[in-house]
């Protein structure tokens, strides 16, 4: 059985060879949960200080993500952006995801001139040239870094919200529709953090 290969720096290297000076990876987390923000990260990795062990955030343990997050924040240019539950309800989850990506890119210390974005579609109105990479968090090193930053950041937000709204299990389920979360909604009701446009929540509001 051939071992799975992880993300590499080839996409960034190719873009640089074609004239780009600042190549940034972009990824998001939190499209599927019933509550909380959708969070995006934009990461420029210093080619002379690439953190070891970078991979898609879904393929590493929570403990490893924390270590990688610290290494990325110490060596890279990182921008983080969010879209709130009310924004998700107002403009839909796809457009809210793009809004979070725009905010993450704008939060970078140095503006990029080329973006590598996880997925099969690009947000409109990006500030520079860009390429969509399907399953990019498992192929492109800077997108993998962005996936880790976004995941750790959002998990921390959901753990804080779990303290504010106990009983839903958000520190463990990050707002995804687990059995515990759905049972808690039935028992405790909705919070201001719930996405009212999402079908399971809509059914509660409009049975």
C-alpha positions in Angstrom: 0.0 0.0 0.0 1.5 3.3 -1.1 1.8 5.8 1.9 -0.3 8.9 1.6 1.7 12.0 0.6 1.0 15.2 2.4 0.9 18.8 1.1 4.0 20.3 -0.4 5.3 23.7 -1.5 5.1 23.0 -5.2 2.2 25.3 -5.9 3.8 28.2 -4.1 7.1 27.6 -5.9 5.5 27.5 -9.3 3.6 30.7 -8.7 6.9 32.3 -7.6 8.7 31.1 -10.7 5.9 32.7 -12.8 6.5 36.1 -11.1 4.5 36.2 -7.9 6.4 37.6 -4.9 3.8 37.0 -2.1 1.9 33.7 -2.4 -0.8 33.2 0.2 -2.9 30.1 1.0 -6.6 30.6 2.1 -9.0 28.2 3.8 -12.1 28.2 5.9 -13.8 26.2 8.6 -17.3 26.1 10.0 -19.6 25.9 7.0 -21.6 23.0 8.4 -22.3 23.8 12.1 -25.6 25.0 13.3 -24.1 27.9 15.3 -21.1 30.2 15.6 -19.1 32.0 13.0 -17.6 30.7 9.8 -13.8 31.4 10.1 -11.2 31.8 7.4 -7.4 32.2 7.5 -4.9 33.5 5.0 -1.3 32.4 5.5 2.0 33.4 3.8 4.7 30.9 4.7 8.3 32.0 4.8 10.1 29.5 2.5 13.1 29.7 4.7 11.1 28.8 7.9 8.5 26.2 6.9 7.0 24.6 10.0 7.6 20.8 10.1 4.6 18.5 10.0 2.1 20.7 8.3 -1.0 18.9 7.0 -4.7 19.2 6.5 -6.2 20.1 9.9 -8.5 17.1 9.7 -5.6 14.7 9.5 -3.8 15.8 12.7 -4.8 15.5 16.3 -6.0 18.5 18.4 -2.8 18.5 20.3 -0.7 18.5 17.1 -2.9 21.3 15.7 -2.1 23.5 18.7 1.6 23.0 18.2 1.4 23.7 14.5 -0.7 26.7 15.2 2.0 28.2 17.5 4.7 27.4 14.9 2.7 29.1 12.1 1.9 32.2 14.1 5.6 32.5 15.1 7.0 32.2 11.6 4.3 33.3 9.0 2.2 36.3 8.0 -1.3 35.3 9.1 -4.7 37.0 8.6 -7.9 35.7 10.2 -11.5 36.7 9.4 -15.0 35.7 10.5 -18.6 36.1 9.4 -21.1 36.0 12.2 -24.3 33.9 12.5 -26.4 37.0 11.6 -24.3 37.6 8.5 -24.6 34.0 7.5 -28.4 34.3 7.9 -28.5 37.5 5.9 -26.3 36.6 2.9 -26.2 32.7 3.0 -23.3 30.5 4.1 -21.4 30.5 0.8 -21.3 34.3 0.6 -20.5 34.5 4.3 -17.6 32.2 3.7 -16.3 34.4 1.0 -16.7 37.4 3.3 -14.6 35.7 6.0 -12.0 35.0 3.3 -11.9 38.6 2.2 -11.5 39.7 5.8 -8.7 37.2 6.4 -6.8 38.4 3.3 -7.3 42.1 4.4 -5.8 41.3 7.8 -2.4 40.2 6.5 0.5 42.5 7.3 1.7 42.5 3.7 -0.7 42.3 0.7 -0.5 39.2 -1.4 0.0 39.2 -5.2 -1.2 35.6 -5.7 -3.7 33.5 -3.7 -4.2 29.7 -3.5 -7.7 29.1 -2.3 -9.1 25.8 -1.1 -12.1 24.6 -3.1 -13.4 24.6 -6.6 -14.6 28.3 -6.8 -13.1 31.6 -6.1 -14.7 34.5 -4.2 -15.4 37.5 -6.4 -13.5 40.8 -6.0 -10.2 39.3 -4.8 -7.3 41.8 -4.5 -5.0 39.9 -6.8 -4.7 36.9 -9.1 -5.8 33.6 -7.6 -6.2 29.8 -8.2 -8.7 27.5 -6.7 -7.3 24.1 -5.6 -9.7 21.3 -5.0 -8.8 19.5 -1.7 -6.0 22.1 -1.4 -5.6 21.6 2.3 -4.2 18.2 1.5 -2.0 19.4 -1.4 -0.8 22.9 -0.8 1.4 23.7 2.2 0.1 27.3 2.8 -3.5 26.1 2.5 -2.8 23.4 5.0 -1.4 26.0 7.3 -4.5 28.2 6.8 -6.7 25.2 7.6 -4.9 24.7 10.9 -5.1 28.4 11.8 -8.8 28.6 11.0 -9.7 25.3 12.8 -7.8 26.2 16.0 -9.1 29.7 16.1 -12.7 28.7 15.6 -12.5 25.8 18.1 -11.3 28.3 20.7 -14.2 30.6 19.9 -16.7 27.7 20.3 -15.0 26.7 23.6 -15.5 30.3 24.9 -19.2 30.3 23.7 -19.6 26.9 25.5 -18.9 28.7 28.8 -21.4 31.4 27.9 -24.1 28.9 26.8 -23.5 25.7 28.7 -25.3 22.5 27.9 -24.9 22.3 24.1 -21.5 20.7 24.1 -19.9 23.2 21.8 -16.4 22.7 23.3 -16.6 19.1 22.0 -18.8 19.4 18.9 -17.8 22.9 17.7 -21.5 23.5 16.9 -22.0 20.7 14.5 -25.4 18.9 14.7 -24.4 16.0 17.0 -27.1 14.2 18.9 -26.2 16.0 22.1 -26.4 19.4 20.4 -29.8 18.7 18.8 -31.1 17.3 22.1 -29.9 20.4 23.9 -31.7 22.7 21.4 -34.9 20.7 22.1 -34.4 21.1 25.9 -32.8 24.5 26.2 -34.0 26.3 23.1 -32.0 28.4 20.7 -29.2 31.0 21.4 -28.2 34.1 19.6 -25.3 32.1 18.2 -27.6 29.7 16.2 -27.9 30.1 12.5 -31.6 30.6 11.9 -31.4 30.2 8.2 -30.1 26.6 8.5 -32.8 23.9 7.9 -32.7 22.2 11.3 -33.1 25.5 13.1 -35.7 26.8 10.6 -37.8 23.7 11.4 -37.8 24.5 15.1 -38.8 28.1 14.4 -41.4 27.2 11.8 -42.7 23.7 12.5 
